[in-house]
Every structure is written in C-alpha cells, then in structure tokens.
C-alpha cells in the first residue's frame, strides 16, 4: 500500500484453548521471529513493528524483550540497519488474552486503547490499519519461517507439503493422547500419523472418537477421517478449520456435548 508510515504487527495473541505454539516459539527462538519481522519490514517499507502477545506468557514476553534489545545492540534494529537505509524498531504490547483479539481488526482496536472488537472490512488493515496507516499483520509461525525461506529458497519450502498447502505446520497436541506437546509435521500428514505415530495413541487403548481443531471456531474431526491429509483444503471440505494449530484429542468416553458446552462458556 502507498504511504510513508507503515506498521508491521506480529500476532502472538493465541487465544485458542489448548494452543501454545506461539508461546513456545517466543520462549525458545524469539530471534527467528525478530529476524522475520526485520526482513518483512524491509520488503514492505515498514518503520515500526509491534509484537502483540498475551500477558499470561511472562517468559515469552521476557525473552522477546531481551532478544529485541540484543538485536538493537547488534545494530539490527534502529536506524540505518546494516547500512541499507532501513529504520525499523519493535515494541512489545501485552494483551489481556481475549479470544476475539486474535482477529486482526480487533487486535488493532486493542492496540489503539479501544475495546477489542472486530471492525467492518473494507478498509482492510493493509489499506488502513493501526493509527489509520497501512498495516501488515502476520502470526508468529509465519514470521519465524521467513528467515529459513530466504536462506534456503522458495523451491526448498515448496518441496514440503501438498500441492496447495506448502511447508510445515505446528500443532499443539493435547487431550486424550499419550504424548502431548508441540509437533511439527509436513502439510498433508494424516491425523492418524499425528495422533498414533507421534502422539503414541490413546491412553489405556481406548478408541479414538474425534479431534477438535481450530479452537472454538473450528470443528471436530471424527474417526472416519483419521487418514485424511491435514491441509487447508482437505480440512475445509469436512467442515473444520486448521486455525492456529490447536489439536485436542477425544476418546470414546469424551462427551461431545460437554466439549461444546465448554467452548460456549
């Protein structure tokens, strides 16, 4: 978008129940996110960056602040970065963890001191976003991938995944599964591979009932789709969404009605 003043926002709000991918990346490899933001800022001509992160992630906030200062000390943030006439710096803003603030216009409203509620579109944030200026918003996982793509090339990245869904995806595997935690798989891996090969199956050899994907806005994927490739197109066709990557496994004793009630409340 035209304009001299542009903003770049990293969305680390992560409000989905059972999702903690952004937290882990910011806690463990915050420099990857910062480097991705610097590259993105250079590409779009942004001069100011903001990481919007949940206040409930104190270690992620702390490590991100330390890494930002280290980048400043190394001359990678601030004025005239690497002699490329790029002026770019990053601030951290802590959110209250409201689920709705994961939506980009609600996030912008929160940053501006207003109630975090979605705004009508158009205009889109890329046209008129934070403080009425062109704004690019991406999540932690996307920005952390940017340095690797620049280093290894687009063909390397496109060699991973399916025809229409490239690269890898991080899932937060939780619920009734033996091995919980973060897993990174190529796009197109099946639910069976994630739950049984990586997750170690269901405790006490109980039957798999479903997996809830995409947070409260997503859906439940039943056992008949265990061998469905997990990519954006395939998941959408069965009425679910991939969302940020939360994956909650349910066994034969889990009541779907109780799960629905939990998300409503």
C-alpha positions, 0 to 999 in steps of 0.5 A: 500500500502507498504511504510513508508510515507503515506498521508491521504487527506480529500476532502472538495473541493465541487465544485458542484453548489448548494452543501454545505454539506461539508461546513456545516459539517466543520462549525458545527462538524469539530471534527467528521471529525478530529476524522475520519481522526485520526482513518483512519490514524491509520488503514492505517499507515498514518503520515500526513493528509491534509484537502483540502477545498475551500477558499470561506468557511472562517468559515469552514476553521476557525473552522477546524483550531481551532478544529485541534489545540484543538485536538493537545492540547488534545494530539490527534494529534502529536506524540505518540497519546494516547500512541499507537505509532501513529504520525499523524498531519493535515494541512489545504490547501485552494483551489481556488474552481475549479470544476475539483479539486474535482477529486482526481488526480487533487486535488493532482496536486493542492496540489503539486503547479501544475495546477489542472488537472486530471492525467492518472490512473494507478498509482492510488493515493493509489499506488502513490499519493501526493509527489509520496507516497501512498495516501488515499483520502476520502470526508468529509461525509465519514470521519465524519461517521467513528467515529459513525461506530466504536462506534456503529458497522458495523451491526448498519450502515448496518441496514440503507439503501438498500441492496447495498447502506448502511447508510445515505446520505446528500443532499443539497436541493435547487431550486424550493422547499419550504424548502431548506437546508441540509437533511439527509435521509436513502439510498433508500428514494424516491425523492418524500419523499425528495422533498414533505415530507421534502422539503414541495413541490413546491412553489405556487403548481406548478408541479414538472418537474425534479431534477438535481443531481450530479452537472454538471456531473450528470443528471436530474431526471424527474417526472416519477421517483419521487418514485424511491429509491435514491441509487447508483444503482437505480440512475445509471440505469436512467442515473444520478449520486448521486455525492456529494449530490447536489439536485436542484429542477425544476418546470414546468416553469424551462427551461431545456435548460437554466439549461444546458446552465448554467452548460456549462458556 
